[in-house]
Amino acid sequence: MTTTKTVKVNGIDIRFSDEGPNNAPVVMMSHSLSAELGMWDPQIDALKDDYRIIRFDTRGHGGSSAPVGPYTLEMLADDAIGLMDALELMSVHWVGLSMGGMIGQTVALKAPERLKSLTLADTSSGYPAEAVAGWEERISAARKNGMSAGLSGTIERWFSPGFVKAEPEIIDRISQMIVSTPIEGYCGCGSAISRLNITPRLGEISAPTLVIVGEDDPGTPVEMSEIMAKGIPGAKLVILPIARHLSNIEDPEGFNQALKDFLDSVSST
């Protein structure tokens, strides 16, 4: 069982866990929308011997405060930087999936000195203008019908049918994670995501970068990862066959191998 603590950051409580050797390089892990720090459980055994792992619940999720929104990616980035400050971490290796990758890109632009490296998994650097309306519809539906109403669609985007059938216990656990997300947190973060527009600034990101994506991810397709990999100087792209949006859970072996190889290479320089 992971031990968690809370710390006051920017006027709210942020829940986090701290695992691995204290004197090891620090990896900070940032989850997707409608998740919490437990989303990263499949990565811990692969990393904990060589890295200090800080996982945290984004504002509006898990055990962190869920104030009334809307939120912005800059606000979420400030929360992450505030957590680093509270833990006296000068710089970290950032690993973010989906929303966590968007926050990571924002940190990379806002405070580049705080990142030793950047791993962007199943995420994007921008959405077309019409996507804003789609997000507004999802936010409105959540407010009207609750998180359970969108559960089946979320599971379908996050995991391939074969995985859903083969791993019912994992799907049950992730489903509980989704429906437990506070409505204010989902809506606040959804509003932040809908205004994502980092693509024109990708060339400004200086941190060594790994981009990972599930081959069948319908939420942030391979094309979005290709844009980031081409736009960020020196970025490496890894495509995981079959996996959908939560590739770290659907293909933990492939994900962990790519992540560990990258972290080992940038930690040794």
C-alpha positions, 0 to 999 in steps of 0.5 A: 500500500502506497503511503501518501501525504498532503502539503499546502501548495498555492492555497490548496492541499496536494496529495503526493507519495514519495518512494525510492532512495532519497539520494537518487535522481527524482522522477515526478509523475503526473497523471491523466484527467479523471485519474490519480497517482495510483495510475502509475502503479505499474511503473513503480517496481521498474523505477524504485531501485534507481530513482526517487519517485514523486507521484501527486494528485493534480488539483481537482483529483484524488486526495488533492483539493478540488476548488471551483474552476475553471483552471488553466494549465499555467495554474496546474504547472504552478501547483507542480512547481509549488510541490517541488518547492515544498519538497525542496526539489530543484529539478526533476525528470518529469513523466506525464501522461495525457493531461500530465504531459500538457502540464509538463510542457507548460512547466518546460516553457515556464520554468525550464530550469526545473526539468532535467528531462521530459517524458510525454506519454499519450498527450498533445501540444494542441487541439483544433479550435473545434475541440473547445466545443467538444470539451464544453459538451463533455463538461456540461454532460458531467455537470448534468449527469455525473462522472458515471455517465461518461464511464463507458466512453472513457474506458473505450478510449483508454483501453483496447477491447482485448485488454478490457476483456482480459483484465476485468480487475484492472478495469474495475479499479480504473473505473472506480478511479474515474467515477470518484473524480470530483466534478469540479476537478474534472470540469476545471481541468477539462477547461484547462485542457480545451485551451491547449496551444503549445505547438507553436512553442515546441521549439523552445523546449530545451529538456531532453524529451521522450514521446511515448504513444499507444499505436491505437490511442484515439484520444491523442492519436499518433499524429499528435505525438509525431508533431511533438517529436518533430517540434521539440529539438532532439526528441525521441518517439516510441510507439507501443503496438496495440495499446490505446490511451493509458499505454502505461497500464495496457503495455507496462513492459513496453512502456517501462522499458522505453521509460527506463532506457531514456531515464538511464541515458539522461541521468548518466550524462 
